[in-house]
Amino acid sequence: MGKERLPEISGNLTNFMERKNITYYLYFTLCFLCSFPAFAGQKWSKKKPDNCENYIIVQGSSNMNKFELFHEQIELLEESDQPKQAFTKSINVPVDKFSAQNHMMLKDFLKLVKADEFPCIKIQVQLKDLNNKTIRHKCDSLVSQITMAGNSQEYTIPCKYIFCDSSKVLIQGIFKVKLSDFNLEPPTKALGVIKVDDEVFITFAFTQIINNNQKKT
């Protein structure tokens, strides 16, 4: 009689352990979400730099929330071996200088873009000389190359001018990229419960001097 009850006891024990594992999984997920409220409801920041300062903002989302990374210490370089009246502006973004409300998301982002191996995101923008004549036209688009985690992609980026004063203008561009285009796999959290979307939005802005030596027409 005792031997006949062994399979029944074994089956009950297995069911009990499965229910217990599910309970632990749900408990872990709930604790994780409660521990990091930024995952559960962080809203888009309305922070915008003043005084015509250089900056870059990376915005993304997951199936649970939105996140934002902010950077004001970008490095600007100009390449002079370009045809007359045109040049390339290089924007170097040290990834370890990003700031964020959600520090866990920032840590995951640095891991995602392989910050130890590739410490900078690089944005190369083709520009024309800005003077009293050309500045009258609006900025429609910028031909750009983005390099992230050692992979490069070309984009045509919508842009606009924001005038600082008579001698300087802020050039702003905004575009979206797919992480997978750079061979990056969007991270997951809580055993796959939280999944970051493949698309992220990048907004950048940098100042450019207006050449006032051109004759007005």
C-alpha positions in Angstrom: 0.0 0.0 0.0 2.9 2.3 0.9 4.6 1.6 -2.5 1.3 2.4 -4.4 1.2 5.9 -2.9 4.8 6.8 -3.9 3.9 7.9 -7.5 1.0 10.0 -6.1 3.2 11.6 -3.5 5.9 12.3 -6.1 3.4 13.9 -8.4 2.0 16.1 -5.7 5.5 17.2 -4.8 6.3 18.0 -8.4 3.2 20.1 -8.7 4.0 21.9 -5.4 7.5 22.8 -6.6 6.2 24.1 -9.9 3.6 26.3 -8.2 6.4 27.5 -5.8 8.7 28.4 -8.7 5.9 30.4 -10.4 5.2 32.2 -7.1 8.9 33.0 -6.7 9.0 34.3 -10.3 6.1 36.6 -9.8 7.4 37.8 -6.5 10.8 38.6 -8.1 9.2 40.5 -11.0 7.0 42.5 -8.6 10.0 43.4 -6.4 12.1 44.3 -9.4 9.5 46.7 -10.7 8.9 48.3 -7.3 12.6 48.7 -6.7 13.1 50.7 -9.9 10.1 53.0 -10.3 11.7 54.6 -13.3 11.0 51.4 -15.3 7.3 51.6 -14.4 6.5 55.2 -15.2 9.3 57.6 -16.1 8.0 60.3 -18.4 9.7 62.2 -21.1 11.9 64.9 -19.7 11.2 68.5 -20.9 14.7 69.6 -20.1 16.1 71.7 -22.9 19.6 73.4 -22.8 19.6 77.1 -22.7 22.0 79.7 -24.0 22.7 77.9 -27.3 24.7 75.1 -25.8 25.8 71.9 -27.5 24.0 68.8 -26.4 22.7 65.3 -27.4 19.6 63.5 -26.1 18.9 59.8 -26.6 15.3 58.7 -26.0 13.9 55.2 -26.1 11.2 53.1 -24.6 10.4 49.6 -23.5 7.1 47.7 -23.2 6.9 49.2 -19.7 8.1 52.8 -19.9 10.2 55.5 -21.6 13.7 56.6 -20.8 16.1 59.4 -21.6 19.8 59.9 -21.7 21.3 63.4 -21.7 24.7 64.8 -22.6 26.2 68.3 -22.6 29.9 67.5 -23.0 30.2 66.7 -26.7 33.4 67.4 -28.6 33.3 69.3 -31.9 35.9 69.0 -34.7 36.0 70.4 -38.2 37.7 68.6 -41.1 39.3 71.2 -43.4 40.2 69.0 -46.4 36.8 69.6 -47.9 35.8 71.6 -51.1 35.5 75.4 -50.7 32.3 76.5 -49.0 31.7 73.1 -47.5 33.1 71.1 -44.6 32.4 68.2 -42.2 31.6 68.8 -38.6 32.4 65.8 -36.4 30.5 65.4 -33.1 32.3 63.1 -30.6 30.1 61.9 -27.7 32.0 60.3 -24.8 29.3 57.7 -23.7 30.5 57.6 -20.1 29.4 61.3 -19.7 25.7 60.6 -20.3 23.4 61.3 -17.4 20.0 59.8 -16.7 17.3 59.7 -14.0 17.3 55.9 -14.4 20.8 54.8 -13.4 20.1 51.2 -14.1 19.1 52.1 -17.7 22.2 54.1 -18.1 24.3 51.2 -16.9 22.6 48.9 -19.4 23.1 51.5 -22.2 26.8 51.7 -21.6 27.0 47.9 -21.7 24.8 47.9 -24.9 27.1 50.2 -26.9 30.2 48.4 -25.6 31.5 51.5 -23.9 34.7 49.8 -22.7 35.7 49.0 -26.3 34.1 52.0 -28.1 34.1 55.0 -25.7 32.6 57.5 -28.2 29.6 57.8 -30.4 30.5 59.8 -33.5 28.2 61.9 -35.7 29.7 63.4 -38.8 27.6 66.1 -40.5 28.2 67.7 -43.9 27.7 71.5 -43.7 27.9 74.5 -46.0 29.6 77.7 -45.0 27.1 79.8 -43.1 27.1 83.5 -44.1 24.7 86.4 -44.3 23.3 85.0 -47.6 23.1 81.3 -47.0 21.7 81.7 -43.4 18.5 83.2 -44.9 17.5 79.7 -46.1 16.1 77.2 -43.7 17.9 74.1 -42.7 16.0 71.3 -44.4 18.3 68.3 -43.9 21.8 67.2 -43.0 23.7 64.3 -44.7 25.2 62.5 -41.7 27.1 59.4 -40.8 26.6 57.9 -37.3 29.2 55.5 -35.8 28.2 53.5 -32.7 29.8 50.5 -31.2 32.2 50.3 -34.2 29.4 50.2 -36.8 28.5 53.1 -39.1 25.2 54.1 -40.9 24.3 57.0 -43.1 21.2 59.2 -42.6 19.6 62.2 -44.0 18.5 64.1 -40.9 15.8 66.8 -40.7 17.3 70.0 -39.1 16.6 73.5 -38.2 18.4 76.7 -37.2 18.0 78.4 -33.9 19.6 81.8 -33.9 21.6 82.7 -30.8 22.7 86.2 -32.0 24.0 87.9 -35.1 27.2 85.9 -35.1 26.1 82.4 -34.0 23.4 79.8 -34.8 22.4 76.6 -33.1 22.0 73.7 -35.6 19.6 71.1 -34.3 18.9 67.7 -35.8 16.5 64.9 -34.8 16.2 61.4 -36.1 15.5 57.8 -35.2 17.8 54.8 -35.5 17.4 51.1 -35.1 19.8 49.5 -32.6 19.9 46.4 -34.8 21.3 48.4 -37.7 24.4 48.7 -35.5 24.4 45.0 -34.7 23.2 45.9 -31.2 20.6 43.7 -29.4 18.1 45.6 -27.3 18.5 44.6 -23.7 15.9 42.8 -21.6 15.2 42.8 -17.8 13.3 40.7 -15.2 13.9 37.5 -17.1 12.6 38.9 -20.3 9.5 40.6 -18.9 10.9 44.1 -19.7 12.1 44.5 -23.3 13.7 47.7 -24.8 12.4 48.7 -28.2 14.7 48.5 -31.2 14.1 52.1 -32.2 15.6 55.1 -30.3 15.4 58.8 -31.1 18.5 61.0 -31.1 18.4 64.8 -30.9 21.6 66.7 -31.2 22.5 70.4 -31.4 25.7 72.3 -31.9 26.7 75.9 -32.4 28.2 77.3 -35.6 29.7 80.7 -36.3 28.1 82.8 -39.0 30.6 84.3 -41.5 29.6 87.9 -41.4 32.4 88.9 -43.8 30.2 88.0 -46.8 28.7 91.0 -48.6 25.0 91.3 -48.2 22.9 91.2 -51.3 
